[in-house]
C-alpha cells in the first residue's frame, strides 16, 4: 500500500526543484507579485486535498502535520539552494 507521506514529500521535493529551475529562467516567478515560496504552499494544498480524500476512504493513511512541515521546508530549501548555487 502506498504511503501518503512518501507521495507528499516526493511531490513537494519535485515542486521545489521545478520552482527553483523555473525561477532561474523566468524572472517573473522570483520578482513577481506572489512570493516564490507561496507557490510551494499552493502546491502543498493542491496535493493535500486528493490525498486526504483517499485517506478518508481508507486507501491511504492520513498525513500528519509534521509530514506537511517537512515537505514544505524541504521544497523551500531546495528552491533556495538552487537559487544560491546556480546564480540568482
Secondary structure, DSSP 8 states (H G I E B T S, - for coil): ---HHHHHHHHHHHHHHHHHHHHHH-HHHHHSSS-HHHHHHHHHHHHHHHHHHHHHTTSS----HHHHHHHHHHHHHHHHHHHHHS--
